[in-house]
Amino acid sequence: MVCVEARTKTIAVSDYDLGATVTSGQAFRWRKQGESWVGIVYGRWVRLTPGDSKMIAEGAQPSEDWNWLTHYLQTDLDLGEVL
């Protein structure tokens, strides 16, 4: 039996534009489905749904460690420091 909680992850974000990120030309094959974006990251299917100061990630397979996704999306990057 698959635990639904292990297939979803809430990622806290600040000043993050998911649509701009996945359509920037640096990422490919993302498809918009309603309010969500669906794509493949490191061979894993994922649906990303933006919200207020958060993003909900849903995977096809359970994952206890979502660092692969936060690294890919660079959600820990402080753009204020970079710019």
C-alpha positions, 0 to 999 in steps of 0.5 A: 500500500502506498502512503499518500503523504509520502507522495506529496510535499509542501515546499515553502517558497518566497518570491517564487514564480513557478510559471516563470521558472518552468518556462524560462528556457532553462527547463523543458517539457513542462505542461500546464494542467489547470493551475499546476505544472507537470513534468519529469525531474531526474526521471521522476514524474511530478506535479507542482501546484503553486500557492501562497508562500508554498508549492505543493509537489506530488510525485507518482512514486513515494519519496521520503527525501524531496531534496532532489526537487528543491535542488532542481527548483532552487527553492532555497536560493535567496534571490535578494542576495543574488541580485 
